[in-house]
Structure formats: C-alpha cells, structure tokens
Amino acid sequence: MARAAKTKDSATARTKTIAYDVAEQLRTPEEMAAYLDAWLEEAPEDAAGIARALGDIARAKGMSQVARDAGLSRESLYKALSENGNPSFATVLKVVRALGVKFHAHAA
C-alpha cells in the first residue's frame, strides 16, 4: 500500500470558499415562483425575509428592468428589498407584478 508523501503545500492547504448567491440559481419563472412560495410557506411572518426573497428574484431577473417595470428607481428598489429594507405593501405589490408572479390565498 503506497502512502502519499506529505508536502509542505498539502499540509498548509486551505479550503477556498466563495459567496453563494441564490439569485444565480433562479433561472426560470417557475423556479422564481417556487422560491417565493417556499418563503411564504416556511416563514410567513418573516416580512424581511420575504422582502429579501423578492430582492433575490429581482436580481435574478435584472434589478434595472424590474425597477422600470415596477415604476421605481433602481436605488429605491435595492433599498426596499435589502436586509434592512421595509417596503410598503404597495411597493411589494408593484414588485410582485413586475416579477411576473402572483400571490394566492387559501384557507389556513
């Protein structure tokens, strides 16, 4: 049984990590809708998380285009859908329409 010789390089090798961006994984309207639906199902009281999910979808579609379609400036859209954002319900409805997704209600 052969043993691999330890070299100085392998002994000090470090694992490289890269930032994960969910927006890069949202490629189709169905994936975007499923992602938002998962947030609404799993964390319905987490308004900030749902707003961030809308932001992820907006980034996947292209923030500038979504802002135009929603009638908002790109900067205000980034701010509203950021981690510390607090968008009005009117803004949420504009963004949802611009993203091409719909909210549905059903009895709990």
Secondary structure, DSSP 8 states (H G I E B T S, - for coil): -------HHHHS---------GGGG--SHHHHHHHHHHHHHH-TT-HHHHHHHHHHHHHHH-HHHHHHHHT--HHHHHHHTSTT----HHHHHHHHHHHT--------
